[in-house]
Amino acid sequence: MTTTPEQFIAATKANLEAQFASVAALNKKAFEGLEQLMTLNVNAAKASLEESTAAAKQLLNAKDPQEFFNLTSAQVQPAAEKALAYSRHLTSIATATQQEFTKAVESHIADTNTKVIGLIDEVTKNAPAGSEQAVVALKTVVGNINAGYEQLSKTAKQAQQTLEDNLNKATQQFTQAAEKATAKKK
């Protein structure tokens, strides 16, 4: 059996269809993440508005400066906890969306790689004598592309982990500072 132009056309068409499906899946995941982010922000804005209005009313009803400062101090810890919860939720949304993207891209690349290798193997079975060097070069190129992708994927995962670690450290420091500030005012 020889590889015909029709086989290349069919393989190209299948590859394009797979790419369109992957792009559609990635777009869907991006919009889901964006929807979650917008919902979080709208809910946080509503809650913040309600809470700040209630806090302002309390402060306006303070009978003396001492009561005013006590009310102000009492609002620090809950505000810090809400900010912390918001940042954790935001991190959760971003991490989940990024993981879904990574999973979808890795799956697509693995599928495409399998198809390309299968096509190369089919072509090399029917390659004319003397084309061994070209076949080796083609396989080397595919191997190098895969190695490059693996390194890029590994680096992206390390960057994501570093970002998450730094965010967790910042959140921890923020929480400790808020707790110290509340403890001092009490």
Beta strands, then each sheet from edge to edge (+ up, - down):
end
